[in-house]
Amino acid sequence: MTEIRRYSILTPFNNVKVVAGICALHSLAVQVCMTSAGVIVFRNLPVPVYDEWDIRQITGELPDDEPQNPSDNGALVAALLSSLSPYGVVLMDVNVDDSEEGFEPGVSGMVRARRFLEGEPGEEIASGLLLNGLDLDVENIVVGEGLPEDLDIISTADVTREDIEQIAGMLGEAPTDK
């Protein structure tokens, strides 16, 4: 059985290093890469394991089971990134199972897309239509079909203080009151 749980956040930004630096400054352990549609931020999530059948397999996690690690909370990361752009971002939650056992043998799952604007969740977006309008690299990242080899992926765990200082230098110094 292969189960994939991940979130992907499609942003309108065009500088992968800046987005990775912002995520690193917020202590978010995510991966960031540039696509033709913009910078995409994604993270594989832990897959819960139950000893026996549990209603959470259908309904999802209970509110008390919310992730303790902020990096595991896609909505929190999307809210943060959406506050940095007047266009907002799109959060795509993915839950895919490839199993020969159970109720539906074979590949099954769900991709849910939701817009975030100014730090707040917005309307749901038809995920199939969204993915159909984007390039294949984005779809592969979102559904976990494998990461395209030609994309440079930055893990925020690898971003150093020197990298952040270099990014700040690229953006210029903030004006100071004198």
Sequence and secondary structure as in RCSB ss.txt:
>XXXX:A:sequence
MTEIRRYSILTPFNNVKVVAGICALHSLAVQVCMTSAGVIVFRNLPVPVYDEWDIRQITGELPDDEPQNPSDNGA
LVAALLSSLSPYGVVLMDVNVDDSEEGFEPGVSGMVRARRFLEGEPGEEIASGLLLNGLDLDVENIVVGEGLPED
LDIISTADVTREDIEQIAGMLGEAPTDK
>XXXX:A:secstr
 EEEEEEEEE S   HHHHHHHHHHTT   EEEEETTEEEEEEE      SS  THHHH   GGG  SSGGG HH
HHHHHHHTT TT EEEEEEEEEEESSSSS EEEEEEEEEEEETTEEEEEE HHHHHHHS HHHHHHHHTS   TT
S EEEGGG  HHHHHHHHHHH       
